[in-house]
């Protein structure tokens, strides 16, 4: 939970400043940055979800994806009030896509971690 909160604060702090020059200079880099930032955010949320409720899998359309989507909406809404920034639907879609990939990735990695923990505890 704390990683999620810390990462969200870091994203909001980063959104408080004009974007780096390289973001505008390389086509698509902005969307890739959003996608990557929300894969990380999504993995933090999934990690918290697995520790709170040790189900074997997280459904794609679940609380972690909803929390990440709401975080993306909050970030894009916040950017409406920051000089030099603007809300962008395509950024939000990149955020949601990254979070969705995080859920899929977490579902692939979690069984391997559980298996490793079982082997190490024997």
Legacy VTK file of the C-alpha trace (Angstrom):
# vtk DataFile Version 3.0
C-alpha trace
ASCII
DATASET POLYDATA
POINTS 122 float
0.000 0.000 0.000
2.764 2.445 0.872
4.543 1.870 -2.448
1.325 2.716 -4.294
0.862 5.922 -2.282
4.517 6.910 -2.661
4.512 6.279 -6.409
1.265 8.224 -6.841
2.770 11.159 -4.943
5.864 10.960 -7.173
3.645 11.034 -10.286
1.744 14.067 -9.002
4.988 15.862 -8.129
6.321 15.119 -11.627
3.044 16.423 -13.083
3.509 19.681 -11.160
6.263 20.777 -13.545
6.369 21.302 -17.304
7.334 18.085 -19.115
10.987 17.416 -19.891
12.077 18.680 -23.310
12.869 15.146 -24.516
9.238 14.095 -23.949
8.102 16.517 -26.641
11.100 15.864 -28.880
10.542 12.115 -29.330
7.207 11.120 -30.819
5.292 8.691 -28.615
7.660 9.000 -25.665
4.976 10.741 -23.602
2.568 7.825 -24.055
5.340 5.292 -23.357
6.220 7.162 -20.152
2.575 7.073 -19.033
2.335 3.378 -19.893
5.505 2.522 -17.950
4.587 4.694 -14.959
1.227 2.943 -14.690
2.694 -0.541 -15.114
4.750 0.281 -12.021
1.742 1.770 -10.223
-0.377 -1.236 -11.194
2.251 -3.699 -9.948
2.385 -1.903 -6.596
-1.418 -2.088 -6.343
-1.420 -5.769 -7.360
1.261 -6.526 -4.774
-0.884 -4.915 -2.093
-3.925 -6.794 -3.392
-2.147 -10.161 -3.227
-0.967 -9.505 0.324
-4.420 -8.386 1.489
-6.312 -11.168 -0.284
-4.102 -14.100 -1.351
-6.236 -15.231 -4.290
-4.348 -17.138 -6.976
-5.253 -14.548 -9.639
-6.511 -11.004 -9.934
-9.264 -10.625 -12.531
-8.362 -8.083 -15.201
-11.419 -5.961 -14.398
-10.880 -5.711 -10.665
-10.068 -3.331 -7.834
-6.377 -2.903 -8.847
-7.342 -1.792 -12.353
-10.074 0.463 -10.960
-7.665 2.096 -8.480
-5.068 2.658 -11.196
-7.721 4.090 -13.538
-8.956 6.464 -10.833
-5.329 7.449 -10.183
-4.886 8.199 -13.895
-8.068 10.294 -13.897
-6.827 12.158 -10.809
-3.453 12.810 -12.432
-4.943 14.029 -15.708
-7.457 16.201 -13.841
-4.667 17.673 -11.734
-2.780 18.619 -14.905
-5.690 20.871 -15.929
-4.547 23.268 -13.193
-0.799 23.137 -13.823
0.643 25.784 -16.166
2.326 24.141 -19.151
0.337 20.922 -18.689
-2.971 19.706 -20.085
-5.220 16.724 -19.557
-5.078 14.256 -22.436
-7.432 11.349 -23.087
-4.660 9.429 -24.888
-2.446 9.775 -21.789
-5.285 8.345 -19.693
-5.666 5.452 -22.134
-1.911 4.805 -21.879
-2.280 4.845 -18.082
-5.128 2.320 -18.191
-3.249 0.150 -20.692
-0.182 0.097 -18.457
-2.285 -0.801 -15.424
-4.021 -3.585 -17.357
-0.647 -4.992 -18.414
0.449 -4.839 -14.771
-2.515 -7.014 -13.742
-1.681 -9.540 -16.468
2.015 -9.486 -15.537
1.262 -9.844 -11.817
-0.899 -12.877 -12.567
2.020 -14.466 -14.456
4.661 -13.667 -11.838
2.683 -14.351 -8.637
2.499 -18.157 -9.137
6.270 -18.259 -9.726
6.881 -16.331 -6.510
4.523 -18.624 -4.580
6.282 -21.693 -6.002
9.677 -20.273 -5.109
8.499 -19.529 -1.553
7.158 -23.121 -1.204
10.453 -24.592 -2.420
12.476 -22.356 -0.083
10.313 -23.196 2.934
10.685 -26.967 2.473
LINES 1 123
122 0 1 2 3 4 5 6 7 8 9 10 11 12 13 14 15 16 17 18 19 20 21 22 23 24 25 26 27 28 29 30 31 32 33 34 35 36 37 38 39 40 41 42 43 44 45 46 47 48 49 50 51 52 53 54 55 56 57 58 59 60 61 62 63 64 65 66 67 68 69 70 71 72 73 74 75 76 77 78 79 80 81 82 83 84 85 86 87 88 89 90 91 92 93 94 95 96 97 98 99 100 101 102 103 104 105 106 107 108 109 110 111 112 113 114 115 116 117 118 119 120 121
